[in-house]
Amino acid sequence: MSVAPVRYISRQDYLERERKAAHKSEYYRGEIFAMVGASVTHNLIAGNTITALNNLLRGRGCRVYPSDLRVACPSGLYTYPDVTMICGEHQFDDDRRDTLTNPQVLFEILSETTKAYDFGTKFQLYRTISSLRSYVLIDQSSPLVFRYDRQGDADHCLLTFSSGLDAVLELPDFEFAVPLQQIYENVEFSQPAAEETPKTDQRPELN
């Protein structure tokens, strides 16, 4: 998710800089990590996912946001999930109302350079969000989606996966399912994942 970290800065300084910046950066424990661009496939999958969710959630009081919405974790991570879903009241980090603190479903789109981080450290940081019900990871090299569902508390999550264009992504807590055919609409899988533009090349580590 990032390139070279800079000197330690406070959360307040990060937010002040971020709100004026031309490009997005993530923040974790005093370090800023500048985000880089994503591949065409990545952006297509994100757009398809948002469209499919909006169609299914219409009239249910839910909202779906792209990666421009910042999310704050109690763990100290400020980040931009690829897709964020929330139903009901929105809670924010401060009165600027541009940093959400109570997402219910977070989606990340995997690449070869980010999947270890998305499955590992980032998942651990996301799990500190008490409102989070599901964490969904979408592969961009093949029709394959992983879903972690919280089972009572942050220490217990159930992993399921959906594979193939005939499969569906279910979100049990919200009683609906998204066909993978919609998530991967117009996506071509001819190029190997190694040729995709990486979304990140350096990541914060737990310590």
PyMOL CGO cylinders between C-alpha atoms (Angstrom):
from pymol import cmd
from pymol.cgo import CYLINDER

trace = [
    CYLINDER, 0.00, 0.00, 0.00, 2.90, 2.36, 0.27, 0.3, 1, 1, 1, 1, 1, 1,
    CYLINDER, 2.90, 2.36, 0.27, 6.34, 3.57, -0.65, 0.3, 1, 1, 1, 1, 1, 1,
    CYLINDER, 6.34, 3.57, -0.65, 9.00, 5.06, 1.64, 0.3, 1, 1, 1, 1, 1, 1,
    CYLINDER, 9.00, 5.06, 1.64, 7.70, 6.05, 5.09, 0.3, 1, 1, 1, 1, 1, 1,
    CYLINDER, 7.70, 6.05, 5.09, 8.47, 9.57, 6.33, 0.3, 1, 1, 1, 1, 1, 1,
    CYLINDER, 8.47, 9.57, 6.33, 9.33, 10.89, 9.79, 0.3, 1, 1, 1, 1, 1, 1,
    CYLINDER, 9.33, 10.89, 9.79, 6.95, 10.36, 12.71, 0.3, 1, 1, 1, 1, 1, 1,
    CYLINDER, 6.95, 10.36, 12.71, 3.91, 12.64, 12.66, 0.3, 1, 1, 1, 1, 1, 1,
    CYLINDER, 3.91, 12.64, 12.66, 0.80, 12.80, 14.79, 0.3, 1, 1, 1, 1, 1, 1,
    CYLINDER, 0.80, 12.80, 14.79, -2.63, 11.61, 13.72, 0.3, 1, 1, 1, 1, 1, 1,
    CYLINDER, -2.63, 11.61, 13.72, -3.84, 15.21, 13.65, 0.3, 1, 1, 1, 1, 1, 1,
    CYLINDER, -3.84, 15.21, 13.65, -0.95, 16.28, 11.43, 0.3, 1, 1, 1, 1, 1, 1,
    CYLINDER, -0.95, 16.28, 11.43, -1.60, 13.37, 9.10, 0.3, 1, 1, 1, 1, 1, 1,
    CYLINDER, -1.60, 13.37, 9.10, -5.28, 14.28, 8.72, 0.3, 1, 1, 1, 1, 1, 1,
    CYLINDER, -5.28, 14.28, 8.72, -4.46, 17.94, 8.12, 0.3, 1, 1, 1, 1, 1, 1,
    CYLINDER, -4.46, 17.94, 8.12, -1.94, 17.03, 5.42, 0.3, 1, 1, 1, 1, 1, 1,
    CYLINDER, -1.94, 17.03, 5.42, -4.15, 14.36, 3.89, 0.3, 1, 1, 1, 1, 1, 1,
    CYLINDER, -4.15, 14.36, 3.89, -7.09, 16.71, 3.47, 0.3, 1, 1, 1, 1, 1, 1,
    CYLINDER, -7.09, 16.71, 3.47, -4.94, 19.04, 1.40, 0.3, 1, 1, 1, 1, 1, 1,
    CYLINDER, -4.94, 19.04, 1.40, -2.99, 16.40, -0.54, 0.3, 1, 1, 1, 1, 1, 1,
    CYLINDER, -2.99, 16.40, -0.54, -3.45, 15.63, -4.22, 0.3, 1, 1, 1, 1, 1, 1,
    CYLINDER, -3.45, 15.63, -4.22, -2.76, 11.93, -3.64, 0.3, 1, 1, 1, 1, 1, 1,
    CYLINDER, -2.76, 11.93, -3.64, -3.93, 9.53, -0.94, 0.3, 1, 1, 1, 1, 1, 1,
    CYLINDER, -3.93, 9.53, -0.94, -1.68, 8.17, 1.79, 0.3, 1, 1, 1, 1, 1, 1,
    CYLINDER, -1.68, 8.17, 1.79, -2.19, 5.73, 4.62, 0.3, 1, 1, 1, 1, 1, 1,
    CYLINDER, -2.19, 5.73, 4.62, -1.13, 6.24, 8.22, 0.3, 1, 1, 1, 1, 1, 1,
    CYLINDER, -1.13, 6.24, 8.22, -0.05, 3.84, 10.91, 0.3, 1, 1, 1, 1, 1, 1,
    CYLINDER, -0.05, 3.84, 10.91, 1.65, 4.58, 14.23, 0.3, 1, 1, 1, 1, 1, 1,
    CYLINDER, 1.65, 4.58, 14.23, 3.21, 7.86, 13.21, 0.3, 1, 1, 1, 1, 1, 1,
    CYLINDER, 3.21, 7.86, 13.21, 4.26, 6.90, 9.69, 0.3, 1, 1, 1, 1, 1, 1,
    CYLINDER, 4.26, 6.90, 9.69, 2.73, 7.91, 6.37, 0.3, 1, 1, 1, 1, 1, 1,
    CYLINDER, 2.73, 7.91, 6.37, 2.70, 5.53, 3.42, 0.3, 1, 1, 1, 1, 1, 1,
    CYLINDER, 2.70, 5.53, 3.42, 1.98, 7.03, -0.01, 0.3, 1, 1, 1, 1, 1, 1,
    CYLINDER, 1.98, 7.03, -0.01, -0.42, 4.95, -2.09, 0.3, 1, 1, 1, 1, 1, 1,
    CYLINDER, -0.42, 4.95, -2.09, 0.23, 4.11, -5.72, 0.3, 1, 1, 1, 1, 1, 1,
    CYLINDER, 0.23, 4.11, -5.72, -2.12, 3.47, -8.62, 0.3, 1, 1, 1, 1, 1, 1,
    CYLINDER, -2.12, 3.47, -8.62, -3.97, 0.22, -9.28, 0.3, 1, 1, 1, 1, 1, 1,
    CYLINDER, -3.97, 0.22, -9.28, -4.35, -1.84, -12.45, 0.3, 1, 1, 1, 1, 1, 1,
    CYLINDER, -4.35, -1.84, -12.45, -7.21, -1.62, -14.94, 0.3, 1, 1, 1, 1, 1, 1,
    CYLINDER, -7.21, -1.62, -14.94, -8.44, -5.00, -13.73, 0.3, 1, 1, 1, 1, 1, 1,
    CYLINDER, -8.44, -5.00, -13.73, -8.38, -3.83, -10.13, 0.3, 1, 1, 1, 1, 1, 1,
    CYLINDER, -8.38, -3.83, -10.13, -10.46, -0.77, -10.94, 0.3, 1, 1, 1, 1, 1, 1,
    CYLINDER, -10.46, -0.77, -10.94, -12.91, -2.76, -13.07, 0.3, 1, 1, 1, 1, 1, 1,
    CYLINDER, -12.91, -2.76, -13.07, -13.53, -5.26, -10.28, 0.3, 1, 1, 1, 1, 1, 1,
    CYLINDER, -13.53, -5.26, -10.28, -14.00, -2.46, -7.75, 0.3, 1, 1, 1, 1, 1, 1,
    CYLINDER, -14.00, -2.46, -7.75, -16.53, -0.71, -9.97, 0.3, 1, 1, 1, 1, 1, 1,
    CYLINDER, -16.53, -0.71, -9.97, -18.40, -3.95, -10.67, 0.3, 1, 1, 1, 1, 1, 1,
    CYLINDER, -18.40, -3.95, -10.67, -18.56, -4.76, -6.96, 0.3, 1, 1, 1, 1, 1, 1,
    CYLINDER, -18.56, -4.76, -6.96, -19.95, -1.33, -6.08, 0.3, 1, 1, 1, 1, 1, 1,
    CYLINDER, -19.95, -1.33, -6.08, -22.56, -1.52, -8.83, 0.3, 1, 1, 1, 1, 1, 1,
    CYLINDER, -22.56, -1.52, -8.83, -23.69, -5.02, -7.83, 0.3, 1, 1, 1, 1, 1, 1,
    CYLINDER, -23.69, -5.02, -7.83, -23.93, -4.08, -4.14, 0.3, 1, 1, 1, 1, 1, 1,
    CYLINDER, -23.93, -4.08, -4.14, -25.85, -0.88, -4.83, 0.3, 1, 1, 1, 1, 1, 1,
    CYLINDER, -25.85, -0.88, -4.83, -28.40, -2.79, -6.92, 0.3, 1, 1, 1, 1, 1, 1,
    CYLINDER, -28.40, -2.79, -6.92, -28.94, -5.37, -4.17, 0.3, 1, 1, 1, 1, 1, 1,
    CYLINDER, -28.94, -5.37, -4.17, -29.03, -2.87, -1.31, 0.3, 1, 1, 1, 1, 1, 1,
    CYLINDER, -29.03, -2.87, -1.31, -31.41, -0.34, -2.83, 0.3, 1, 1, 1, 1, 1, 1,
    CYLINDER, -31.41, -0.34, -2.83, -34.08, 0.65, -0.30, 0.3, 1, 1, 1, 1, 1, 1,
    CYLINDER, -34.08, 0.65, -0.30, -32.37, -1.06, 2.64, 0.3, 1, 1, 1, 1, 1, 1,
    CYLINDER, -32.37, -1.06, 2.64, -30.70, 1.99, 4.21, 0.3, 1, 1, 1, 1, 1, 1,
    CYLINDER, -30.70, 1.99, 4.21, -27.22, 0.84, 3.23, 0.3, 1, 1, 1, 1, 1, 1,
    CYLINDER, -27.22, 0.84, 3.23, -24.40, 2.71, 1.50, 0.3, 1, 1, 1, 1, 1, 1,
    CYLINDER, -24.40, 2.71, 1.50, -21.45, 1.48, -0.56, 0.3, 1, 1, 1, 1, 1, 1,
    CYLINDER, -21.45, 1.48, -0.56, -18.33, 3.62, -1.00, 0.3, 1, 1, 1, 1, 1, 1,
    CYLINDER, -18.33, 3.62, -1.00, -15.28, 3.42, -3.29, 0.3, 1, 1, 1, 1, 1, 1,
    CYLINDER, -15.28, 3.42, -3.29, -11.67, 3.75, -2.16, 0.3, 1, 1, 1, 1, 1, 1,
    CYLINDER, -11.67, 3.75, -2.16, -11.89, 7.53, -1.70, 0.3, 1, 1, 1, 1, 1, 1,
    CYLINDER, -11.89, 7.53, -1.70, -13.54, 7.03, 1.71, 0.3, 1, 1, 1, 1, 1, 1,
    CYLINDER, -13.54, 7.03, 1.71, -11.00, 6.89, 4.52, 0.3, 1, 1, 1, 1, 1, 1,
    CYLINDER, -11.00, 6.89, 4.52, -11.54, 4.41, 7.37, 0.3, 1, 1, 1, 1, 1, 1,
    CYLINDER, -11.54, 4.41, 7.37, -10.00, 4.64, 10.84, 0.3, 1, 1, 1, 1, 1, 1,
    CYLINDER, -10.00, 4.64, 10.84, -9.24, 1.52, 12.89, 0.3, 1, 1, 1, 1, 1, 1,
    CYLINDER, -9.24, 1.52, 12.89, -8.83, 1.44, 16.69, 0.3, 1, 1, 1, 1, 1, 1,
    CYLINDER, -8.83, 1.44, 16.69, -5.49, -0.22, 15.93, 0.3, 1, 1, 1, 1, 1, 1,
    CYLINDER, -5.49, -0.22, 15.93, -4.23, 3.16, 14.66, 0.3, 1, 1, 1, 1, 1, 1,
    CYLINDER, -4.23, 3.16, 14.66, -4.45, 2.43, 10.94, 0.3, 1, 1, 1, 1, 1, 1,
    CYLINDER, -4.45, 2.43, 10.94, -6.00, 5.07, 8.67, 0.3, 1, 1, 1, 1, 1, 1,
    CYLINDER, -6.00, 5.07, 8.67, -6.60, 3.53, 5.28, 0.3, 1, 1, 1, 1, 1, 1,
    CYLINDER, -6.60, 3.53, 5.28, -8.71, 3.50, 2.13, 0.3, 1, 1, 1, 1, 1, 1,
    CYLINDER, -8.71, 3.50, 2.13, -10.40, 0.11, 1.60, 0.3, 1, 1, 1, 1, 1, 1,
    CYLINDER, -10.40, 0.11, 1.60, -11.18, -0.73, -2.01, 0.3, 1, 1, 1, 1, 1, 1,
    CYLINDER, -11.18, -0.73, -2.01, -14.89, -0.93, -1.19, 0.3, 1, 1, 1, 1, 1, 1,
    CYLINDER, -14.89, -0.93, -1.19, -16.66, -0.09, 2.08, 0.3, 1, 1, 1, 1, 1, 1,
    CYLINDER, -16.66, -0.09, 2.08, -20.22, -1.04, 3.01, 0.3, 1, 1, 1, 1, 1, 1,
    CYLINDER, -20.22, -1.04, 3.01, -22.31, 0.22, 5.91, 0.3, 1, 1, 1, 1, 1, 1,
    CYLINDER, -22.31, 0.22, 5.91, -25.98, -0.03, 6.82, 0.3, 1, 1, 1, 1, 1, 1,
    CYLINDER, -25.98, -0.03, 6.82, -27.58, 2.45, 9.21, 0.3, 1, 1, 1, 1, 1, 1,
    CYLINDER, -27.58, 2.45, 9.21, -25.91, 5.22, 11.16, 0.3, 1, 1, 1, 1, 1, 1,
    CYLINDER, -25.91, 5.22, 11.16, -22.48, 6.45, 10.11, 0.3, 1, 1, 1, 1, 1, 1,
    CYLINDER, -22.48, 6.45, 10.11, -19.90, 7.26, 12.78, 0.3, 1, 1, 1, 1, 1, 1,
    CYLINDER, -19.90, 7.26, 12.78, -16.88, 9.43, 12.05, 0.3, 1, 1, 1, 1, 1, 1,
    CYLINDER, -16.88, 9.43, 12.05, -13.47, 10.11, 13.53, 0.3, 1, 1, 1, 1, 1, 1,
    CYLINDER, -13.47, 10.11, 13.53, -14.13, 13.83, 13.95, 0.3, 1, 1, 1, 1, 1, 1,
    CYLINDER, -14.13, 13.83, 13.95, -16.56, 16.57, 12.94, 0.3, 1, 1, 1, 1, 1, 1,
    CYLINDER, -16.56, 16.57, 12.94, -15.12, 16.74, 9.41, 0.3, 1, 1, 1, 1, 1, 1,
    CYLINDER, -15.12, 16.74, 9.41, -17.10, 13.54, 8.68, 0.3, 1, 1, 1, 1, 1, 1,
    CYLINDER, -17.10, 13.54, 8.68, -14.62, 12.23, 6.12, 0.3, 1, 1, 1, 1, 1, 1,
    CYLINDER, -14.62, 12.23, 6.12, -13.15, 9.32, 8.12, 0.3, 1, 1, 1, 1, 1, 1,
    CYLINDER, -13.15, 9.32, 8.12, -15.55, 6.46, 8.87, 0.3, 1, 1, 1, 1, 1, 1,
    CYLINDER, -15.55, 6.46, 8.87, -15.08, 4.44, 12.06, 0.3, 1, 1, 1, 1, 1, 1,
    CYLINDER, -15.08, 4.44, 12.06, -17.92, 1.87, 11.90, 0.3, 1, 1, 1, 1, 1, 1,
    CYLINDER, -17.92, 1.87, 11.90, -17.82, 0.02, 8.56, 0.3, 1, 1, 1, 1, 1, 1,
    CYLINDER, -17.82, 0.02, 8.56, -19.63, -3.32, 8.50, 0.3, 1, 1, 1, 1, 1, 1,
    CYLINDER, -19.63, -3.32, 8.50, -18.09, -4.94, 5.42, 0.3, 1, 1, 1, 1, 1, 1,
    CYLINDER, -18.09, -4.94, 5.42, -14.68, -4.15, 3.93, 0.3, 1, 1, 1, 1, 1, 1,
    CYLINDER, -14.68, -4.15, 3.93, -13.45, -5.36, 0.54, 0.3, 1, 1, 1, 1, 1, 1,
    CYLINDER, -13.45, -5.36, 0.54, -9.88, -5.57, -0.71, 0.3, 1, 1, 1, 1, 1, 1,
    CYLINDER, -9.88, -5.57, -0.71, -8.86, -6.61, -4.23, 0.3, 1, 1, 1, 1, 1, 1,
    CYLINDER, -8.86, -6.61, -4.23, -5.84, -8.89, -4.20, 0.3, 1, 1, 1, 1, 1, 1,
    CYLINDER, -5.84, -8.89, -4.20, -2.73, -8.88, -6.34, 0.3, 1, 1, 1, 1, 1, 1,
    CYLINDER, -2.73, -8.88, -6.34, 0.43, -10.94, -6.06, 0.3, 1, 1, 1, 1, 1, 1,
    CYLINDER, 0.43, -10.94, -6.06, 2.19, -8.05, -4.32, 0.3, 1, 1, 1, 1, 1, 1,
    CYLINDER, 2.19, -8.05, -4.32, -0.55, -7.30, -1.77, 0.3, 1, 1, 1, 1, 1, 1,
    CYLINDER, -0.55, -7.30, -1.77, -2.21, -10.61, -0.92, 0.3, 1, 1, 1, 1, 1, 1,
    CYLINDER, -2.21, -10.61, -0.92, 0.15, -11.53, 1.93, 0.3, 1, 1, 1, 1, 1, 1,
    CYLINDER, 0.15, -11.53, 1.93, -0.44, -8.15, 3.59, 0.3, 1, 1, 1, 1, 1, 1,
    CYLINDER, -0.44, -8.15, 3.59, -4.21, -8.20, 2.97, 0.3, 1, 1, 1, 1, 1, 1,
    CYLINDER, -4.21, -8.20, 2.97, -4.55, -11.70, 4.43, 0.3, 1, 1, 1, 1, 1, 1,
    CYLINDER, -4.55, -11.70, 4.43, -2.15, -10.97, 7.28, 0.3, 1, 1, 1, 1, 1, 1,
    CYLINDER, -2.15, -10.97, 7.28, -1.32, -7.66, 8.95, 0.3, 1, 1, 1, 1, 1, 1,
    CYLINDER, -1.32, -7.66, 8.95, -4.14, -5.66, 7.40, 0.3, 1, 1, 1, 1, 1, 1,
    CYLINDER, -4.14, -5.66, 7.40, -6.68, -8.28, 8.42, 0.3, 1, 1, 1, 1, 1, 1,
    CYLINDER, -6.68, -8.28, 8.42, -5.40, -8.14, 12.00, 0.3, 1, 1, 1, 1, 1, 1,
    CYLINDER, -5.40, -8.14, 12.00, -5.73, -4.35, 12.02, 0.3, 1, 1, 1, 1, 1, 1,
    CYLINDER, -5.73, -4.35, 12.02, -9.21, -4.45, 10.51, 0.3, 1, 1, 1, 1, 1, 1,
    CYLINDER, -9.21, -4.45, 10.51, -10.36, -6.93, 13.15, 0.3, 1, 1, 1, 1, 1, 1,
    CYLINDER, -10.36, -6.93, 13.15, -10.04, -4.23, 15.82, 0.3, 1, 1, 1, 1, 1, 1,
    CYLINDER, -10.04, -4.23, 15.82, -13.10, -2.48, 14.29, 0.3, 1, 1, 1, 1, 1, 1,
    CYLINDER, -13.10, -2.48, 14.29, -15.96, -3.68, 16.50, 0.3, 1, 1, 1, 1, 1, 1,
    CYLINDER, -15.96, -3.68, 16.50, -18.66, -2.97, 13.88, 0.3, 1, 1, 1, 1, 1, 1,
    CYLINDER, -18.66, -2.97, 13.88, -16.98, -5.09, 11.20, 0.3, 1, 1, 1, 1, 1, 1,
    CYLINDER, -16.98, -5.09, 11.20, -19.05, -8.15, 10.28, 0.3, 1, 1, 1, 1, 1, 1,
    CYLINDER, -19.05, -8.15, 10.28, -17.26, -9.41, 7.16, 0.3, 1, 1, 1, 1, 1, 1,
    CYLINDER, -17.26, -9.41, 7.16, -13.94, -8.95, 5.41, 0.3, 1, 1, 1, 1, 1, 1,
    CYLINDER, -13.94, -8.95, 5.41, -13.94, -9.86, 1.71, 0.3, 1, 1, 1, 1, 1, 1,
    CYLINDER, -13.94, -9.86, 1.71, -10.85, -10.43, -0.44, 0.3, 1, 1, 1, 1, 1, 1,
    CYLINDER, -10.85, -10.43, -0.44, -11.31, -10.57, -4.21, 0.3, 1, 1, 1, 1, 1, 1,
    CYLINDER, -11.31, -10.57, -4.21, -8.63, -12.14, -6.40, 0.3, 1, 1, 1, 1, 1, 1,
    CYLINDER, -8.63, -12.14, -6.40, -7.99, -10.26, -9.63, 0.3, 1, 1, 1, 1, 1, 1,
    CYLINDER, -7.99, -10.26, -9.63, -6.11, -13.04, -11.42, 0.3, 1, 1, 1, 1, 1, 1,
    CYLINDER, -6.11, -13.04, -11.42, -8.96, -15.60, -11.30, 0.3, 1, 1, 1, 1, 1, 1,
    CYLINDER, -8.96, -15.60, -11.30, -12.65, -15.72, -10.21, 0.3, 1, 1, 1, 1, 1, 1,
    CYLINDER, -12.65, -15.72, -10.21, -11.99, -16.43, -6.54, 0.3, 1, 1, 1, 1, 1, 1,
    CYLINDER, -11.99, -16.43, -6.54, -13.35, -14.61, -3.48, 0.3, 1, 1, 1, 1, 1, 1,
    CYLINDER, -13.35, -14.61, -3.48, -12.50, -15.20, 0.19, 0.3, 1, 1, 1, 1, 1, 1,
    CYLINDER, -12.50, -15.20, 0.19, -14.78, -14.08, 3.02, 0.3, 1, 1, 1, 1, 1, 1,
    CYLINDER, -14.78, -14.08, 3.02, -14.08, -13.85, 6.74, 0.3, 1, 1, 1, 1, 1, 1,
    CYLINDER, -14.08, -13.85, 6.74, -17.19, -13.53, 8.94, 0.3, 1, 1, 1, 1, 1, 1,
    CYLINDER, -17.19, -13.53, 8.94, -16.94, -12.48, 12.56, 0.3, 1, 1, 1, 1, 1, 1,
    CYLINDER, -16.94, -12.48, 12.56, -18.21, -15.13, 14.95, 0.3, 1, 1, 1, 1, 1, 1,
    CYLINDER, -18.21, -15.13, 14.95, -19.14, -13.27, 18.11, 0.3, 1, 1, 1, 1, 1, 1,
    CYLINDER, -19.14, -13.27, 18.11, -15.88, -11.41, 18.72, 0.3, 1, 1, 1, 1, 1, 1,
    CYLINDER, -15.88, -11.41, 18.72, -12.70, -10.24, 17.01, 0.3, 1, 1, 1, 1, 1, 1,
    CYLINDER, -12.70, -10.24, 17.01, -10.82, -13.44, 17.89, 0.3, 1, 1, 1, 1, 1, 1,
    CYLINDER, -10.82, -13.44, 17.89, -13.14, -15.79, 16.00, 0.3, 1, 1, 1, 1, 1, 1,
    CYLINDER, -13.14, -15.79, 16.00, -13.71, -15.50, 12.26, 0.3, 1, 1, 1, 1, 1, 1,
    CYLINDER, -13.71, -15.50, 12.26, -15.05, -18.10, 9.83, 0.3, 1, 1, 1, 1, 1, 1,
    CYLINDER, -15.05, -18.10, 9.83, -13.35, -18.32, 6.44, 0.3, 1, 1, 1, 1, 1, 1,
    CYLINDER, -13.35, -18.32, 6.44, -15.34, -19.36, 3.36, 0.3, 1, 1, 1, 1, 1, 1,
    CYLINDER, -15.34, -19.36, 3.36, -14.54, -18.97, -0.31, 0.3, 1, 1, 1, 1, 1, 1,
    CYLINDER, -14.54, -18.97, -0.31, -16.36, -18.82, -3.63, 0.3, 1, 1, 1, 1, 1, 1,
    CYLINDER, -16.36, -18.82, -3.63, -14.66, -20.02, -6.80, 0.3, 1, 1, 1, 1, 1, 1,
    CYLINDER, -14.66, -20.02, -6.80, -15.69, -19.85, -10.45, 0.3, 1, 1, 1, 1, 1, 1,
    CYLINDER, -15.69, -19.85, -10.45, -17.96, -17.50, -12.37, 0.3, 1, 1, 1, 1, 1, 1,
    CYLINDER, -17.96, -17.50, -12.37, -21.01, -19.63, -11.53, 0.3, 1, 1, 1, 1, 1, 1,
    CYLINDER, -21.01, -19.63, -11.53, -20.49, -19.15, -7.79, 0.3, 1, 1, 1, 1, 1, 1,
    CYLINDER, -20.49, -19.15, -7.79, -21.89, -16.41, -5.55, 0.3, 1, 1, 1, 1, 1, 1,
    CYLINDER, -21.89, -16.41, -5.55, -20.49, -14.26, -2.75, 0.3, 1, 1, 1, 1, 1, 1,
    CYLINDER, -20.49, -14.26, -2.75, -22.88, -14.53, 0.18, 0.3, 1, 1, 1, 1, 1, 1,
    CYLINDER, -22.88, -14.53, 0.18, -23.06, -12.02, 3.02, 0.3, 1, 1, 1, 1, 1, 1,
    CYLINDER, -23.06, -12.02, 3.02, -25.05, -13.95, 5.65, 0.3, 1, 1, 1, 1, 1, 1,
    CYLINDER, -25.05, -13.95, 5.65, -25.50, -11.07, 8.11, 0.3, 1, 1, 1, 1, 1, 1,
    CYLINDER, -25.50, -11.07, 8.11, -27.21, -9.06, 5.37, 0.3, 1, 1, 1, 1, 1, 1,
    CYLINDER, -27.21, -9.06, 5.37, -29.16, -11.90, 3.72, 0.3, 1, 1, 1, 1, 1, 1,
    CYLINDER, -29.16, -11.90, 3.72, -28.09, -11.42, 0.12, 0.3, 1, 1, 1, 1, 1, 1,
    CYLINDER, -28.09, -11.42, 0.12, -25.61, -12.83, -2.38, 0.3, 1, 1, 1, 1, 1, 1,
    CYLINDER, -25.61, -12.83, -2.38, -23.62, -11.32, -5.25, 0.3, 1, 1, 1, 1, 1, 1,
    CYLINDER, -23.62, -11.32, -5.25, -22.95, -13.51, -8.33, 0.3, 1, 1, 1, 1, 1, 1,
    CYLINDER, -22.95, -13.51, -8.33, -19.25, -13.66, -9.13, 0.3, 1, 1, 1, 1, 1, 1,
    CYLINDER, -19.25, -13.66, -9.13, -20.25, -13.19, -12.76, 0.3, 1, 1, 1, 1, 1, 1,
    CYLINDER, -20.25, -13.19, -12.76, -21.23, -9.61, -11.83, 0.3, 1, 1, 1, 1, 1, 1,
    CYLINDER, -21.23, -9.61, -11.83, -18.04, -8.95, -9.85, 0.3, 1, 1, 1, 1, 1, 1,
    CYLINDER, -18.04, -8.95, -9.85, -15.88, -10.12, -12.75, 0.3, 1, 1, 1, 1, 1, 1,
    CYLINDER, -15.88, -10.12, -12.75, -17.96, -8.72, -15.61, 0.3, 1, 1, 1, 1, 1, 1,
    CYLINDER, -17.96, -8.72, -15.61, -15.71, -7.75, -18.57, 0.3, 1, 1, 1, 1, 1, 1,
    CYLINDER, -15.71, -7.75, -18.57, -12.60, -8.94, -16.72, 0.3, 1, 1, 1, 1, 1, 1,
    CYLINDER, -12.60, -8.94, -16.72, -10.07, -10.83, -18.86, 0.3, 1, 1, 1, 1, 1, 1,
    CYLINDER, -10.07, -10.83, -18.86, -7.80, -13.32, -17.13, 0.3, 1, 1, 1, 1, 1, 1,
    CYLINDER, -7.80, -13.32, -17.13, -5.30, -13.81, -19.96, 0.3, 1, 1, 1, 1, 1, 1,
    CYLINDER, -5.30, -13.81, -19.96, -2.50, -11.76, -18.38, 0.3, 1, 1, 1, 1, 1, 1,
    CYLINDER, -2.50, -11.76, -18.38, -0.58, -13.36, -15.51, 0.3, 1, 1, 1, 1, 1, 1,
    CYLINDER, -0.58, -13.36, -15.51, -0.94, -11.63, -12.17, 0.3, 1, 1, 1, 1, 1, 1,
    CYLINDER, -0.94, -11.63, -12.17, 2.78, -10.77, -12.10, 0.3, 1, 1, 1, 1, 1, 1,
    CYLINDER, 2.78, -10.77, -12.10, 2.24, -8.33, -14.96, 0.3, 1, 1, 1, 1, 1, 1,
    CYLINDER, 2.24, -8.33, -14.96, -0.43, -6.35, -13.12, 0.3, 1, 1, 1, 1, 1, 1,
    CYLINDER, -0.43, -6.35, -13.12, 0.44, -2.96, -11.71, 0.3, 1, 1, 1, 1, 1, 1,
    CYLINDER, 0.44, -2.96, -11.71, 0.90, -3.43, -7.95, 0.3, 1, 1, 1, 1, 1, 1,
    CYLINDER, 0.90, -3.43, -7.95, -1.29, -1.37, -5.67, 0.3, 1, 1, 1, 1, 1, 1,
    CYLINDER, -1.29, -1.37, -5.67, 1.40, -1.25, -3.00, 0.3, 1, 1, 1, 1, 1, 1,
    CYLINDER, 1.40, -1.25, -3.00, 4.99, -2.19, -2.53, 0.3, 1, 1, 1, 1, 1, 1,
    CYLINDER, 4.99, -2.19, -2.53, 5.60, -1.63, 1.18, 0.3, 1, 1, 1, 1, 1, 1,
    CYLINDER, 5.60, -1.63, 1.18, 3.36, -2.11, 4.19, 0.3, 1, 1, 1, 1, 1, 1,
    CYLINDER, 3.36, -2.11, 4.19, 3.22, -1.27, 7.90, 0.3, 1, 1, 1, 1, 1, 1,
    CYLINDER, 3.22, -1.27, 7.90, 4.05, -4.12, 10.21, 0.3, 1, 1, 1, 1, 1, 1,
    CYLINDER, 4.05, -4.12, 10.21, 2.57, -5.11, 13.54, 0.3, 1, 1, 1, 1, 1, 1,
    CYLINDER, 2.57, -5.11, 13.54, 4.89, -4.74, 16.48, 0.3, 1, 1, 1, 1, 1, 1,
]
cmd.load_cgo(trace, "trace")
